Every structure is written in C-alpha cells, then in structure tokens.
Amino acid sequence: MFVQILQFLANPDLVSLGFDPSIYWDRGRRYIDVLSGTRTVKYELERVLYQSSTMFGRCTTCWSVREGGAGQEMAVIKDGWREDDLADEVEFLKVVDEENIPGVARLLLQDDAFAASPLTIHSLRQRQGLPITGVKNRRFTRAVLERYGPSIRHFTSGLHLLQILRDVIHGGSAFQRRNST
C-alpha cells in the first residue's frame, strides 16, 4: 500500500491524478476551455460560486465565468460527477429550453470533450491499476448555463419564495409530460 501511494504521488501524468487540463493559468488569470462541437470556447474564471464540501457525493463545483474575459456576459459552469444510472441534468435543461419555462437558467453549452471518451471513476481507477469492483461508477459532466440571478436562498419575501417553487414545479411537470409521450 505504501509503495502504491508513492507511485501515485510520483506520477507525472497529472490527469490520472485528477487534475483537469482544461483549467489552466495564463498571464495571471485562470481559464477553462469548453469544447462545443468543433470549436473550443475559452472562459475566464471569476470565482467559485459553490463547491461541494463532502468527500462522497457528486463533487459539484460551480464557477462564475466570462467568455473571452472582462466586458463579456457572465455565465456559470457547473461540473459534477453523476451516477451512471441517474439521468443527466443536461437532458432536463434541454427540455426546459424547448418548453421555454420562465425562471430557469438556459443551457448554453454542454462540454463535448467528455462525450467521445467519458471520464469515469472506473476509468481513473483503471489508469492507476486499482480495482473497480465494489466501487460505484460516476461520470463527469460539465455544462455552461446562463447566469440567471441569485440562488433560491436570496428570496425577498414569502410570496417570492412561493413563486420560485411554482416555477420549479412547472419545470418538473413539463419534463414529465415530455417523457410520458
């Protein structure tokens, strides 16, 4: 076990250690590249909006970003690890976009870099020569969403909270209608 830990730490392949090569520094600023079709969109990372604090879970991280740097419109990049048997959040967002549901952020891009060769817990463990039996597989997803406004915890009144919940319920029923046909 000690030798395996040393091999892991001495590994020059940063990707196999969990580092994301699409997030990088350039001239003192941090950027993230998102592949959309055949083009790469470069976003400047402004700040972390949310980062999961649990060791086990989806490891969700949300960044406030600007396409191409200062002066551009703000967006949110959401990274997470979802279980193989759970529906992809992007599919829900596509339905919301088609139904034009008010009060829900629009999906701007889905990172296609992970569509061709998905990044999974099993693939990362196999690169390190670790067993995959008994380990629940999760798949990495990255989505770029429009920056809609403050989160639900910033409601201004009881009525405002009820309106937010109404919009969420309306979005869920639109998804159920679409999938039942």
Residue pairs with C-beta under 8 A, 6 or more apart in sequence:
8 17
8 128
11 17
13 127
14 21
15 21
16 124
16 127
16 128
18 124
22 32
22 33
22 34
22 111
22 113
23 30
23 31
23 32
23 45
24 30
24 31
24 32
24 33
25 31
29 44
29 45
29 69
30 44
30 45
31 42
31 43
31 44
31 45
32 42
32 43
32 45
32 63
32 65
32 77
33 40
33 41
33 42
33 43
34 40
34 41
34 43
34 77
34 109
34 111
34 113
34 142
34 144
35 41
35 111
35 112
35 113
36 109
36 110
36 111
36 112
37 112
41 67
41 109
41 144
42 67
42 68
43 65
43 66
43 67
43 68
43 75
43 77
43 144
44 65
44 66
44 67
44 68
44 69
44 70
45 63
45 64
45 65
46 63
46 64
46 65
46 66
46 74
47 63
47 64
48 61
48 62
48 63
48 64
49 62
49 63
49 64
49 76
50 60
50 61
50 62
51 60
51 61
51 62
52 58
52 59
52 60
52 61
58 80
58 81
58 82
58 138
59 79
59 80
59 81
60 78
60 79
60 80
61 78
61 79
61 80
62 76
62 77
62 78
62 79
63 76
63 77
64 74
64 75
64 76
64 147
65 74
65 75
65 76
65 77
65 144
66 72
66 73
66 74
66 75
67 73
67 75
73 147
74 147
75 108
75 144
75 145
75 146
75 147
76 105
76 144
76 145
76 146
76 147
77 142
77 143
77 144
77 145
78 89
78 142
78 143
78 144
78 145
79 140
79 141
79 142
80 89
80 140
80 141
81 121
81 138
81 139
81 140
81 141
82 88
82 89
82 138
82 139
82 141
83 136
83 137
83 138
83 139
84 120
84 137
84 138
84 139
88 141
89 141
89 143
90 107
90 110
90 141
90 143
92 171
92 175
93 104
93 105
93 106
93 107
93 143
93 145
94 107
95 174
95 175
95 178
96 104
96 106
96 107
96 171
96 174
96 175
97 106
97 107
98 178
99 171
99 174
99 178
101 167
101 170
101 171
101 174
102 167
103 148
103 163
103 164
103 167
103 171
104 148
104 167
104 168
104 171
105 145
105 146
105 147
105 148
106 145
106 146
107 143
107 144
107 145
108 144
108 145
108 146
109 143
109 144
110 141
110 142
110 143
110 144
111 141
111 142
111 143
111 144
113 142
114 139
114 140
114 141
114 142
118 139
118 140
119 139
119 140
120 137
120 138
120 139
120 140
121 132
121 135
121 136
121 137
121 138
122 132
122 135
122 137
125 131
125 132
125 135
126 132
152 161
152 164
155 161
155 164
